[in-house]
Amino acid sequence: MSALEPWLLAGLARLDPETAHRLTIRALKWGLAPGPRDADDPILRCRLFGHDLPNPIGMAAGFDKDAEVPDRLLQAGFGFVEVGTITPRPQAGNPRPRVFRLRDDGALINRMGFNGGGMAAAAARLHARAGRPGLVGVNIGANKTSADPVADYVAGFGALARFAGYVTANVSSPNTPGLRRLQEKEALERLLDALLAARAAAGLKVPIALKIAPDMTADYRDAIVATALARGIDAIIVSNTTVGQREGLRGAARGETGGLSGKPLLAPSTAMLGAIHRQTRGRLILIGVGGIASGADAYAKIRAGASAVQLYTALTFGGLGLLAAIKRELAARLKADGFASVQAAVGSWDGPDAMLG
Ligand SMILES: Cc1cc2nc3c(=O)[nH]c(=O)nc-3n(C[C@H](O)[C@H](O)[C@H](O)COP(=O)(O)O)c2cc1C
């Protein structure tokens, strides 16, 4: 990702996207990213999982997979940060190239495959920052060759939950074979029960979120939400990348295998969020992610039912300047519509889902 100043952004845009991303992480580590020029508008203040946030815009999972720069991202102006996906054992992921820009579509296709340094290294980093302010969620997953994926989530939870503001079980990456099958009713019940038992055994209160895919029928989606409600987890994150939505893409990489993110995901993921909000009506916290590239997009997700939102892909094209613009536009839209806070606007949309996004 290229999260820096325009001149740097132009240079990074010429590099292979994964190389650009590595350089951006390094630059953030060195403290080279600019902090926000202005303080956030007070209307953007909100609460998520018991934390006071300066704004509801989070960095989505996948950018800081190894929890290397969560505090730098908070300093750069994100309201919260989700690190990961972190797997128990280190793994290389799929062969490169595995991230592709579709510039004309405002999209990326990736098939990273949970590359990362594993939970012990991430736990050490998160331990080192323990006690610092800011909401940092930890997204966990299973190793590719795991014989028992549920055990991997329990292991990840055991190693990382005590350092997390919330824990996300990612059952929706299309790039680990079989992972999305954990969304099926019995497998999902087993996973959520195991995580809830691990939380109780550890004596922790850390909220548990489930991150789901956008590619499913309404019945399948309803079943996931019903299971989440029945088991009593805290939140759903809607959504991960899509394996659909390829028609109409213009980028030369449109035929690549992997998950599509960015603009083409905005409408389907926001419509899904709206449907889940109608089913849950505040009984679960919803986080909206998928295709946000403007304050209007973030606002649409909040009105559809998201208490907070996340983004990744648009930042690779627009840099951190885009984050500031999104926050400014969101504040202006809230005021123009007479909302006194983000919370007041959550779920306020009562039109058809198809018009969201
Ligand atoms: C290169 C890349 C890597 C990603 N890796 C992860 C990941 O490890 N875990 C995860 O839950 N989501 C991952 N995502 C999905 C994002 O968190 C997000 O759900 C998705 O990209 C939609 O948001 P966007 O359109 O703003 O990018 C990744 C996305 C991209 C583009």
PDBQT file of the ligand as one rigid body, heavy atoms in Angstrom, charges set to zero:
ROOT
HETATM    1  C1  LIG A 401      -3.778  -7.154  -0.387  1.00  0.00    +0.000 C 
HETATM    2  C2  LIG A 401      -4.909  -7.463   0.554  1.00  0.00    +0.000 A 
HETATM    3  C3  LIG A 401      -4.705  -8.354   1.601  1.00  0.00    +0.000 A 
HETATM    4  C4  LIG A 401      -5.755  -8.650   2.481  1.00  0.00    +0.000 A 
HETATM    5  N1  LIG A 401      -5.517  -9.497   3.529  1.00  0.00    +0.000 NA
HETATM    6  C5  LIG A 401      -6.516  -9.733   4.426  1.00  0.00    +0.000 A 
HETATM    7  C6  LIG A 401      -6.276 -10.547   5.565  1.00  0.00    +0.000 A 
HETATM    8  O1  LIG A 401      -5.162 -11.033   5.791  1.00  0.00    +0.000 OA
HETATM    9  N2  LIG A 401      -7.318 -10.782   6.406  1.00  0.00    +0.000 N 
HETATM   10  C7  LIG A 401      -8.562 -10.242   6.212  1.00  0.00    +0.000 A 
HETATM   11  O2  LIG A 401      -9.468 -10.475   7.020  1.00  0.00    +0.000 OA
HETATM   12  N3  LIG A 401      -8.808  -9.441   5.149  1.00  0.00    +0.000 NA
HETATM   13  C8  LIG A 401      -7.818  -9.183   4.268  1.00  0.00    +0.000 A 
HETATM   14  N4  LIG A 401      -8.059  -8.364   3.199  1.00  0.00    +0.000 N 
HETATM   15  C9  LIG A 401      -9.438  -7.842   2.995  1.00  0.00    +0.000 C 
HETATM   16  C10 LIG A 401      -9.624  -6.448   3.541  1.00  0.00    +0.000 C 
HETATM   17  O3  LIG A 401      -9.464  -6.407   4.946  1.00  0.00    +0.000 OA
HETATM   18  C11 LIG A 401     -11.041  -5.933   3.187  1.00  0.00    +0.000 C 
HETATM   19  O4  LIG A 401     -12.008  -6.757   3.818  1.00  0.00    +0.000 OA
HETATM   20  C12 LIG A 401     -11.306  -5.915   1.700  1.00  0.00    +0.000 C 
HETATM   21  O5  LIG A 401     -10.147  -5.569   0.970  1.00  0.00    +0.000 OA
HETATM   22  C13 LIG A 401     -12.421  -4.933   1.336  1.00  0.00    +0.000 C 
HETATM   23  O6  LIG A 401     -12.088  -3.606   1.683  1.00  0.00    +0.000 OA
HETATM   24  P1  LIG A 401     -11.480  -2.542   0.617  1.00  0.00    +0.000 P 
HETATM   25  O7  LIG A 401     -12.351  -2.614  -0.589  1.00  0.00    +0.000 OA
HETATM   26  O8  LIG A 401     -11.507  -1.231   1.313  1.00  0.00    +0.000 OA
HETATM   27  O9  LIG A 401     -10.094  -3.006   0.337  1.00  0.00    +0.000 OA
HETATM   28  C14 LIG A 401      -7.038  -8.053   2.296  1.00  0.00    +0.000 A 
HETATM   29  C15 LIG A 401      -7.228  -7.167   1.239  1.00  0.00    +0.000 A 
HETATM   30  C16 LIG A 401      -6.198  -6.852   0.374  1.00  0.00    +0.000 A 
HETATM   31  C17 LIG A 401      -6.438  -5.886  -0.744  1.00  0.00    +0.000 C 
ENDROOT
TORSDOF 0
